[in-house]
């Protein structure tokens, strides 16, 4: 159990597009099971333990392998996963596949799990995905004691970084920031909200609404089938987009994000929606280009939140998070050195694992054979005292080697 046995092959968003990353994902269609493919990889390439991490912008093979990794192994692994890969991509593998071994590998894992190496610094989704990947490998017996220590150290380090730095503070996603600004505009979970468009951005906004128990939402979309996910999530009624023209139930806030290249809410439609209500409204327009006509913004009492203002705030927050990366890296440097010591201790634990049995055997031999007659000649009180002393010595002799070893390593 050596640190040099920890090896990682990884392909990320930093070198390839999301579409190109698909070449290196293990395909599980047509009845192919992920665990069978990973088990095949282990057998084909002398891999002792393996964790497969696949996210929207990363594919990583985390391995315990005594022979290490090199360009030749990378090529063989990639061909095993995707036999139809073109020769032109195979030749370019060294340019976009990263390899890590030993101390560099554990540092890389710490960076990944704490989101220092993520597309969005400070987002904890990768931490959850890493834990799930380990859980999958553990449940299917693809990894054992070595990866257990790796996962434990990685999780502890990531948690420490999230707790002792501000790397995860200040939201940076459009959905989280827009919802935050909406709430800061005094929109509560009792206010009437019209959610127009059911794409990824509005779906994420709806998830924040769900967490805050928004209970008065109406969903509008060009196709009702696509509106069902948000409607079910919020237990909200859904309408066709054309129904906006006849909608007379009032609103306090509009959240709109569609693929339309022309304004959906023009002056006439807004007049119809607002009716005689002259109270201040909040409009969150996350569309590019804008889905709300500029005349609406100019002529009505509206707090208008658009995607440009959100992006500016996101960039400011991201710069803040990046300022915390240096502190996170310091923690990673310290923790990676500690991990090597933990591996040494584990090796000693396994090496000394037979000592308790040996000492018990020696004690029983002494009692039942070597000193049997001498013990029988003693009175009961003296005999019990000798046996208690032997029990005490047994416990101390079992613990002593490990204590000495830990002091030596420390």
C-alpha positions as CSV (number, residue, x, y, z in Angstrom):
1,X,0.0,0.0,0.0
2,X,2.2,2.7,-1.4
3,X,1.3,6.3,-2.3
4,X,2.9,5.7,-5.8
5,X,0.2,3.1,-6.4
6,X,-2.4,5.9,-6.6
7,X,-2.9,6.8,-10.3
8,X,-5.4,8.9,-12.1
9,X,-6.3,9.3,-15.8
10,X,-8.5,12.3,-16.4
11,X,-10.0,14.3,-19.2
12,X,-11.7,17.6,-18.4
13,X,-13.5,20.7,-19.8
14,X,-10.1,22.5,-19.7
15,X,-8.9,20.6,-22.8
16,X,-12.0,19.5,-24.6
17,X,-15.6,20.5,-25.3
18,X,-18.4,18.7,-23.6
19,X,-19.3,16.9,-26.9
20,X,-15.7,15.7,-27.3
21,X,-15.6,14.5,-23.7
22,X,-18.3,12.0,-24.7
23,X,-15.7,9.9,-26.5
24,X,-14.3,8.9,-23.1
25,X,-17.5,8.1,-21.2
26,X,-18.3,4.5,-20.6
27,X,-21.4,3.7,-22.6
28,X,-24.0,1.8,-20.7
29,X,-26.7,1.4,-23.4
30,X,-27.8,-1.8,-25.1
31,X,-27.7,-3.7,-21.8
32,X,-24.0,-3.0,-21.0
33,X,-23.5,-2.6,-17.3
34,X,-21.0,-0.1,-15.9
35,X,-19.7,-2.4,-13.3
36,X,-18.9,-5.1,-15.9
37,X,-16.9,-2.7,-18.0
38,X,-15.0,-1.5,-15.0
39,X,-14.4,-5.0,-13.9
40,X,-13.1,-5.8,-17.3
41,X,-10.7,-2.8,-17.1
42,X,-9.3,-4.1,-13.8
43,X,-8.6,-7.5,-15.2
44,X,-7.3,-6.3,-18.6
45,X,-4.8,-3.8,-17.2
46,X,-3.8,-5.2,-13.8
47,X,-5.7,-2.6,-11.8
48,X,-6.2,-3.5,-8.2
49,X,-8.9,-1.0,-7.4
50,X,-10.8,1.5,-9.4
51,X,-13.3,4.5,-9.1
52,X,-14.9,5.9,-12.2
53,X,-15.9,9.6,-11.9
54,X,-18.1,10.9,-14.8
55,X,-19.6,14.4,-14.6
56,X,-20.8,17.0,-17.1
57,X,-17.3,18.3,-17.6
58,X,-15.0,15.5,-16.4
59,X,-14.1,11.9,-16.9
60,X,-11.7,10.4,-14.4
61,X,-10.3,6.9,-13.7
62,X,-8.9,6.8,-10.2
63,X,-6.9,3.6,-9.7
64,X,-4.7,1.7,-7.4
65,X,-2.1,0.1,-9.8
66,X,1.4,-1.0,-8.9
67,X,2.8,-0.5,-12.4
68,X,1.7,3.2,-12.6
69,X,0.3,4.9,-15.7
70,X,1.9,6.1,-19.0
71,X,0.8,7.1,-22.5
72,X,0.6,3.5,-23.6
73,X,-1.8,2.5,-20.8
74,X,-3.9,5.6,-21.5
75,X,-4.2,4.6,-25.2
76,X,-5.2,1.0,-24.3
77,X,-7.8,2.1,-21.7
78,X,-9.4,4.6,-24.1
79,X,-9.5,2.0,-26.9
80,X,-11.1,-0.5,-24.4
81,X,-13.8,2.0,-23.6
82,X,-14.4,3.2,-27.1
83,X,-13.1,0.8,-29.8
84,X,-14.5,3.0,-32.6
85,X,-12.4,6.0,-31.6
86,X,-10.7,7.5,-34.7
87,X,-7.0,7.2,-35.1
88,X,-6.6,11.0,-35.3
89,X,-8.0,11.3,-31.7
90,X,-5.8,8.4,-30.5
91,X,-2.7,10.2,-31.7
92,X,-3.7,13.4,-29.9
93,X,-4.4,11.7,-26.5
94,X,-1.3,13.1,-24.8
95,X,-2.4,16.6,-25.5
96,X,-5.7,16.4,-23.6
97,X,-5.4,13.5,-21.2
98,X,-3.8,14.3,-17.9
99,X,-2.0,11.6,-15.8
100,X,-1.3,11.9,-12.1
101,X,0.7,9.6,-9.8
102,X,1.4,9.5,-6.1
103,X,1.5,12.8,-4.3
104,X,0.3,14.6,-7.5
105,X,-2.7,12.3,-7.7
106,X,-3.9,12.8,-4.1
107,X,-3.5,16.6,-4.5
108,X,-5.5,16.5,-7.7
109,X,-8.3,14.6,-6.0
110,X,-8.3,17.1,-3.1
111,X,-8.6,19.9,-5.7
112,X,-11.4,18.1,-7.5
113,X,-13.5,17.3,-4.5
114,X,-13.1,20.8,-3.0
115,X,-14.0,22.3,-6.4
116,X,-10.7,24.2,-6.8
117,X,-10.3,22.4,-10.2
118,X,-14.0,22.8,-11.2
119,X,-15.6,24.8,-14.0
120,X,-17.4,26.7,-11.3
121,X,-15.1,27.2,-8.3
122,X,-16.9,26.6,-5.0
123,X,-19.8,24.5,-6.3
124,X,-20.3,21.4,-4.1
125,X,-21.9,19.2,-6.8
126,X,-18.6,17.6,-7.7
127,X,-18.1,16.7,-4.0
128,X,-21.4,14.8,-4.0
129,X,-20.5,13.2,-7.3
130,X,-17.2,11.9,-6.1
131,X,-18.8,10.4,-3.0
132,X,-21.4,8.7,-5.2
133,X,-18.7,7.3,-7.5
134,X,-16.8,5.8,-4.6
135,X,-20.0,4.4,-3.1
136,X,-20.8,2.7,-6.5
137,X,-17.3,1.2,-6.7
138,X,-17.4,0.0,-3.1
139,X,-20.9,-1.6,-3.4
140,X,-19.8,-3.5,-6.6
141,X,-16.5,-4.5,-5.0
142,X,-14.4,-2.6,-7.5
143,X,-12.4,-1.1,-4.8
144,X,-11.2,-2.0,-1.3
145,X,-9.1,-0.8,1.6
146,X,-6.8,1.4,-0.4
147,X,-9.5,3.4,-2.0
148,X,-11.4,3.5,1.3
149,X,-8.4,5.5,2.7
150,X,-8.3,7.7,-0.4
151,X,-12.0,8.5,-0.2
152,X,-11.9,9.1,3.5
153,X,-8.9,11.5,3.2
154,X,-10.4,13.3,0.2
155,X,-13.8,13.8,1.8
156,X,-12.3,15.1,5.1
157,X,-10.0,17.5,3.2
158,X,-12.9,18.9,1.0
159,X,-15.1,19.3,4.1
160,X,-12.3,21.2,5.9
161,X,-11.8,23.5,2.9
162,X,-15.5,24.3,2.6
163,X,-15.6,25.0,6.4
164,X,-12.4,26.9,6.8
165,X,-12.4,29.0,3.6
166,X,-15.0,31.1,1.9
167,X,-14.6,29.3,-1.4
168,X,-18.3,28.3,-1.5
169,X,-19.7,31.7,-0.4
170,X,-21.5,34.1,-2.7
171,X,-23.6,32.4,-5.4
172,X,-22.4,32.5,-9.0
173,X,-25.1,30.7,-11.0
174,X,-27.6,32.8,-12.9
175,X,-30.5,30.9,-11.3
176,X,-29.3,31.3,-7.7
177,X,-28.4,35.0,-8.2
178,X,-31.7,35.9,-9.9
179,X,-33.7,34.2,-7.2
180,X,-31.7,36.0,-4.5
181,X,-32.3,39.3,-6.2
182,X,-36.0,38.5,-6.6
183,X,-36.3,37.8,-2.8
184,X,-34.3,41.0,-2.0
185,X,-37.0,42.8,-4.0
186,X,-39.5,41.7,-1.3
187,X,-41.0,38.8,-3.3
188,X,-42.1,36.2,-0.7
189,X,-43.4,32.7,-1.1
190,X,-47.0,34.1,-0.8
191,X,-46.7,36.5,-3.8
192,X,-48.1,35.6,-7.2
193,X,-45.4,34.6,-9.6
194,X,-45.7,33.9,-13.4
195,X,-43.0,31.6,-14.6
196,X,-42.7,31.9,-18.3
197,X,-40.5,29.3,-20.1
198,X,-39.5,25.9,-18.8
199,X,-35.9,25.5,-19.9
200,X,-32.9,24.6,-17.7
201,X,-32.5,28.1,-16.2
202,X,-36.2,28.5,-15.2
203,X,-36.2,24.9,-13.9
204,X,-33.3,25.8,-11.6
205,X,-35.1,28.9,-10.4
206,X,-38.1,26.7,-9.7
207,X,-36.0,24.4,-7.5
208,X,-35.1,27.5,-5.4
209,X,-38.8,28.3,-5.2
210,X,-39.5,24.8,-4.1
211,X,-36.9,25.0,-1.3
212,X,-38.5,28.3,-0.1
213,X,-42.1,26.9,-0.3
214,X,-43.4,29.2,-3.0
215,X,-47.1,28.2,-3.3
216,X,-48.6,30.7,-5.7
217,X,-46.9,30.1,-9.1
218,X,-48.4,29.8,-12.6
219,X,-46.3,28.2,-15.3
220,X,-46.5,29.2,-19.0
221,X,-44.8,27.5,-21.9
222,X,-45.1,26.9,-25.7
223,X,-45.7,23.2,-25.1
224,X,-47.6,21.9,-22.1
225,X,-45.7,18.6,-22.0
226,X,-42.5,20.4,-21.3
227,X,-44.1,22.4,-18.5
228,X,-45.0,19.3,-16.6
229,X,-41.7,19.0,-14.7
230,X,-41.9,22.5,-13.1
231,X,-45.7,22.1,-12.6
232,X,-45.2,18.9,-10.6
233,X,-42.2,20.3,-8.7
234,X,-44.2,23.4,-7.5
235,X,-47.7,21.8,-7.6
236,X,-48.5,24.7,-9.9
237,X,-51.0,25.0,-12.8
238,X,-49.6,25.2,-16.3
239,X,-50.8,27.1,-19.3
240,X,-50.0,27.4,-23.0
241,X,-48.0,30.5,-23.7
242,X,-50.9,31.9,-25.8
243,X,-53.0,31.9,-22.7
244,X,-51.1,34.9,-21.4
245,X,-53.3,37.1,-23.6
246,X,-56.4,36.3,-21.6
247,X,-54.8,35.9,-18.2
248,X,-56.6,38.1,-15.7
249,X,-55.5,36.7,-12.3
250,X,-52.9,39.3,-11.6
251,X,-49.2,38.9,-10.5
252,X,-46.5,40.3,-8.3
253,X,-43.5,39.0,-10.2
254,X,-42.7,37.6,-13.6
255,X,-39.7,35.3,-14.2
256,X,-39.2,34.8,-17.9
257,X,-36.6,32.9,-19.9
258,X,-37.4,31.5,-23.4
259,X,-35.6,31.0,-26.7
260,X,-37.6,33.6,-28.4
261,X,-35.5,36.2,-30.3
262,X,-38.3,38.9,-30.0
263,X,-40.0,40.2,-26.9
264,X,-42.8,38.0,-25.7
265,X,-44.1,40.6,-23.2
266,X,-44.8,43.7,-25.3
267,X,-46.6,46.8,-24.2
268,X,-50.1,45.6,-25.1
269,X,-49.7,42.2,-23.4
270,X,-48.3,43.8,-20.2
271,X,-51.2,46.3,-20.1
272,X,-53.6,43.3,-20.3
273,X,-51.7,41.4,-17.6
274,X,-51.4,44.3,-15.1
275,X,-54.9,45.7,-15.6
276,X,-55.7,48.4,-13.1
277,X,-53.1,47.3,-10.6
278,X,-50.6,50.1,-10.2
279,X,-48.4,48.5,-7.5
280,X,-44.7,48.0,-8.2
281,X,-43.9,44.8,-10.0
282,X,-40.7,42.7,-10.2
283,X,-39.6,41.3,-13.6
284,X,-36.7,38.8,-13.8
285,X,-35.8,38.5,-17.5
286,X,-33.1,35.9,-18.0
287,X,-33.5,35.7,-21.8
288,X,-30.9,36.6,-24.4
289,X,-32.0,38.6,-26.2
290,X,-34.5,40.2,-23.7
291,X,-38.1,38.9,-23.7
292,X,-39.6,42.0,-22.2
293,X,-40.0,45.1,-24.5
294,X,-38.1,48.2,-23.4
295,X,-41.3,50.3,-23.5
296,X,-42.7,48.1,-20.7
297,X,-39.7,48.9,-18.5
298,X,-39.8,52.6,-19.3
299,X,-43.5,53.2,-18.8
300,X,-44.4,51.1,-15.8
301,X,-43.2,51.0,-12.1
302,X,-41.0,47.9,-12.4
303,X,-37.9,46.6,-10.8
304,X,-36.3,45.0,-13.8
305,X,-33.6,42.3,-13.3
306,X,-31.9,41.2,-16.4
307,X,-29.3,38.6,-17.2
308,X,-26.5,41.2,-17.8
309,X,-26.8,42.5,-14.2
310,X,-26.8,38.9,-12.9
311,X,-23.7,38.1,-14.9
312,X,-21.8,41.1,-13.6
313,X,-22.6,40.0,-10.0
314,X,-21.7,36.4,-10.8
315,X,-18.3,37.6,-12.1
316,X,-17.7,39.6,-9.0
317,X,-18.6,36.7,-6.8
318,X,-16.4,34.4,-8.8
319,X,-13.4,36.7,-8.4
320,X,-14.1,36.6,-4.6
321,X,-14.1,32.8,-4.7
322,X,-10.9,32.7,-6.7
323,X,-9.3,34.8,-4.0
324,X,-9.9,31.9,-1.6
325,X,-8.2,29.3,-3.9
326,X,-4.7,30.1,-2.5
327,X,-5.8,29.3,1.0
328,X,-7.4,26.1,-0.2
329,X,-4.2,25.1,-2.0
330,X,-2.2,25.6,1.2
331,X,-4.6,23.2,3.0
332,X,-4.3,20.7,0.1
333,X,-0.4,20.8,0.3
334,X,-0.5,20.1,4.1
335,X,-3.1,17.4,3.9
336,X,-1.4,15.6,1.0
337,X,1.7,15.1,3.0
338,X,-0.4,13.8,5.9
339,X,-2.0,11.2,3.6
340,X,1.3,9.5,3.0
341,X,1.7,9.1,6.7
342,X,-1.7,7.6,7.0
343,X,-0.8,5.0,4.3
344,X,2.3,4.1,6.2
345,X,0.3,3.6,9.4
346,X,-2.1,1.4,7.6
347,X,0.7,-0.7,6.2
348,X,2.1,-1.1,9.7
349,X,-1.4,-2.0,11.0
350,X,-1.8,-4.7,8.4
351,X,1.8,-6.0,9.0
352,X,1.2,-6.1,12.7
353,X,-2.3,-7.6,12.3
354,X,-1.1,-11.1,13.4
355,X,0.6,-9.9,16.7
356,X,-2.6,-10.3,18.9
357,X,-3.0,-13.9,17.9
358,X,0.7,-14.7,18.4
359,X,0.7,-13.1,21.9
360,X,-2.5,-15.0,22.9
361,X,-0.9,-18.2,21.7
362,X,2.3,-17.5,23.8
363,X,0.2,-16.8,26.8
364,X,-1.9,-19.9,26.5
365,X,1.3,-22.0,26.0
366,X,2.8,-20.5,29.2
367,X,-0.4,-21.2,31.2
368,X,-1.2,-24.7,29.9
369,X,2.3,-26.1,29.3
370,X,5.5,-24.2,30.4
371,X,4.3,-23.0,33.8
372,X,1.3,-25.3,34.3
373,X,2.8,-27.2,37.3
374,X,4.0,-24.0,38.9
375,X,0.6,-22.4,38.6
376,X,-1.1,-25.5,40.1
377,X,1.1,-25.3,43.2
378,X,-0.1,-21.8,44.0
379,X,-3.0,-21.0,46.2
380,X,-6.1,-19.5,44.5
381,X,-5.4,-15.9,45.3
382,X,-1.8,-16.1,44.1
383,X,-2.8,-17.9,40.9
384,X,-5.5,-15.3,40.1
385,X,-3.0,-12.5,40.6
386,X,-0.5,-14.1,38.1
387,X,-3.3,-14.6,35.5
388,X,-4.4,-11.0,35.9
389,X,-0.8,-9.9,35.4
390,X,-0.5,-12.0,32.2
391,X,-3.8,-10.5,30.9
392,X,-2.4,-7.0,31.6
393,X,0.9,-7.8,29.8
394,X,-1.0,-9.3,26.9
395,X,-2.9,-6.0,26.3
396,X,0.1,-3.8,26.6
397,X,2.2,-6.0,24.4
398,X,-0.4,-5.9,21.7
399,X,-0.7,-2.1,21.8
400,X,3.0,-1.3,22.2
401,X,4.3,-2.0,18.6
402,X,1.6,0.3,17.1
403,X,2.4,3.1,19.5
404,X,6.1,2.9,18.7
405,X,5.4,2.8,15.0
406,X,3.1,5.9,15.1
407,X,5.7,7.8,17.1
408,X,8.4,6.9,14.6
409,X,6.2,8.1,11.6
410,X,5.1,11.2,13.4
